[in-house]
């Protein structure tokens, strides 16, 4: 039964997160961006069986590869997201079509890893996919927050004699 719950969680999180990312939204440095990945990690590690007992080494290698694919997908997704700052300092982001391609390649690589594991007889638990998704979201959010901080105008960059004006910040191109 937990496999069905895991699959449902994975589908819901993937649909909500991806649908949200293709609309412009604010990047707020004070907003907590890490709770969803932490919840996914807790869900993934709540039950034993993440590694196949009969194929311990192959299962561990597949899990490691899955995590690397997740981290790379998150980084690629973050670096292909369009970001810009408004003159008032508010930073916005929106995923691009290249971001969708990165997401599609990540899914394709995960399907390939699952097929490889099935071909060698390794039982793969849905927890590996949850961990990978958590890594994707964590890396993506962390990079976006970091990029957003670099786009904000400095508090010390006011005009002559501290008149309170800020310099305009243009859009970043990917």
N, C-alpha and C positions, 0 to 999 in steps of 0.2 A: 504493500500500500504506500510506503514512503516513496517508492520510485515514481508513482503517479503524482504524489504531492510535489516532489522535486521537479518533475517535468512541467507541472502546472506553474510552479514558481518561476522556473526558467523562462517559459513562454510569456508570462505576464510581465516580468521584469524587462525582458528584451523588447516587447512591444511598446510598453510605456516609455522606456528610456529612448529607444530609437525614434518613436513618434515625436517625443518632446524635443529632440535635438535638431529636428529639421524646421523648427520655428525659432525665431530670434528670441533669446532670453538673456536676462542679466546675469553677469558673473559677479557674484558678491563674495568678496574675500572673507567676510564675517560669517557667511552661511556655512553650516556644517555639511561637508560634501562626503564624509567618510562613513556615516551610519549605514547606508544601504549595502556597501561592500562588506562591512563588518557583520551585518545580519546574514548575508549570503554565506560568509565563511562559517558562522555558527551553525547555520542550517546544514552546510556540507559536512562539518565535523561532528555532528551530533550522534551519528551512528557509525559503528565499525563497518568495515567492508570496503573502504575506499581503495584498498589494494587487494588484488586477487590472491588468495592464500596458496593456490597451486602454482601460480606464475608470479612470484613476488618481484623478481628483478624486472621482468618485462612490464609488469603492471606499474612499477615505480618509474621506469623510463617513459612509459606512455603518459603517466601523470605529470612528470617533469616537462615533457614536450607540450602537453596541453596547457600547462601554466605559462610556458614561454610563448606559445601562440597567443594566449590571452593577454599577456603583458605587451607583446609587440602590437597586437590589434589595438589595445588601448592607446599606446603611444602614437601609432599611425593615425588613429581616429582623432586624437587631440591635435596633432600637428597639421592635419588637413582641414580642421575646423576654422572657418572664417571668423575673425574677431576684429572689433573696432571699438573705439572709445568716442563718446559724444563730448562736445565741448565742456559739459558740466562734470566730466570725469567718470560717468557711468560707462562700464565696459559691457559690451554685448557680444554674443557668439551665436553662430548658426552653422550646422554641419553642411558641407558642400556635397556635390555629387561624387567627388573623389573620396570623401568620407564614407559614403555609401559603398563605394567600391572596396575600400579597406575593410569595412564590416563584412561584405560578401566574401572576400578572400579569406578572412578569419574564419567564417563559417565553413567555407570549403576545406580549409586546412583541418578544422576540427572533425569534419565528416571523414576526411582521409585518415586521420589518426584513429577514429572509431573503426573504420574498415580494416586498417592494419591490425588493430588489436583483435578484431573478430577473426581475421584470417589466421592469426597465430594461436587462437583459442583462449585469449585473455578475457575474463569477465570484467567488464567496465561498469563501474557504478556511476550513477548520475551526479554523485558528489564531486567528481573530477570536473564536470562541466560547470557546476555551481562555483567551485573554486576559481576556475578560469574566468568565468563571468565577473566574479568579484574582483579579480586582478585587472581585468579590462576596465571596469568602472573606476577602480581606485586610481590606476595610472592615468586614465583619461582626465578625471576630475582634478587630480593633483597638477597635471601639466597645464590644464586650462586656468586654474587659479594662479599658477606661477606666471603664465603668459599674460593674464589679465593684470597682474600687478605691474608688469613691465609696460603696459599700455597706459596706465593711469598717470596723469600729470603729477609731478612732484609737488608736495606742499610748499617746498622752498623755491619753486620756480616762478615766483610772482614777478610782476613787472618792476620798473624802476621805483626805488624808494618804498617798496612794499605796498603798492596801490591795490593789491588784491586781485589783479587780473591774472588769468592763467593762459598759458599758450595752448592753442588748439592742437589736438592730437588727431592725426589722420587715420584712415582705415588701414589695417594690415592686410596685405595680399598674400595668398598662398600659392 
